[in-house]
Amino acid sequence: MRMLYSLRAGLLIAGLFAMGYLQAAEQTVRIGYQKSSTLITLLKQRGELDSALKKQGITISWHEFSSGLPLLEALNLGDVDISADVADTVPVFAQAAGAQLTYYAREAPSPGAQAILVPVDSPIKTLADLKGKKIAVTKAAGSHYLLIAALARAGLRFSDITPAWLTPADGRAAFENGSVAAWVTWEPFVSSAQAEQKVRILTTGEGLANYQRYYLASTKYAQAHGAVLQTVYDQLLSQAQWLKTHPDRAAAILGPLWGNLNAAVVAKANAHRSYQVLPVAAADLAEQQKIADAFYQAKLLPKAINARDVALWQPK
């Protein structure tokens, strides 16, 4: 009798696989992204990644996050499998927290996609003039490192300014009402501020912070699903090429998703990003080490880390 039940159970499971029920549950990839995850957002909106993975019997479960740190926390906890791009500072914090993550792609540096903004009539003319000022910045974001690097260039310490730890939306509001003297942010907020407010760029990241964006996956998932990562990587390459050859069409898609930004503003913002998708080699992580050291010295990391002590996935 026990053998008969076992046989029936086996036939039932086989039937479920044949009908696709169990396969669908096992072949879902959970992708986390932010609004600033341009290429992944375009792939999601245009349906191209869904289509490419569907041919492999894989469906996508999309998960949007407000910023990079919660996204990588979810990745480390196993709540998502793959992450869209995050600013270069974010993996450093995740690594210091002991996250087991794998880099599977990066975007070439885009130093012009970050800036320190001041009102057009501000008496602040040089980086040294930031001393004693209250500055809006998003904690642990790429712009945070830009501010650290800019202050160091001027011979100042972080303690020489008063940070106002704000999200981009709150930072913009504080900047508009004059409660901060400067705002450190990234695209598309830089181009939006230029179009809608009377601002002056004190400095971009040129010569200060490269601003690379990295794509990551949980190490467990990367080790077991290299074919999925290969498809995602190939689709990122394809989407980057499409964006570069169709900037206006890309802007029309992204504008409504980015707070109904004017398409011309979106196109200008995108022009400051490289969107050049590349594999990640250990030698590419030199600035990651600089970022890690800077944040550790500022007592923002719990421990010093070796930025190259991470897992790297390589595309074919």
Order of alpha helices (4+ residues) and beta strands (2+ residues): alpha-alpha-beta-alpha-alpha-beta-alpha-beta-alpha-beta-beta-beta-alpha-beta-alpha-beta-alpha-beta-beta-alpha-alpha-alpha-alpha-beta-alpha-beta
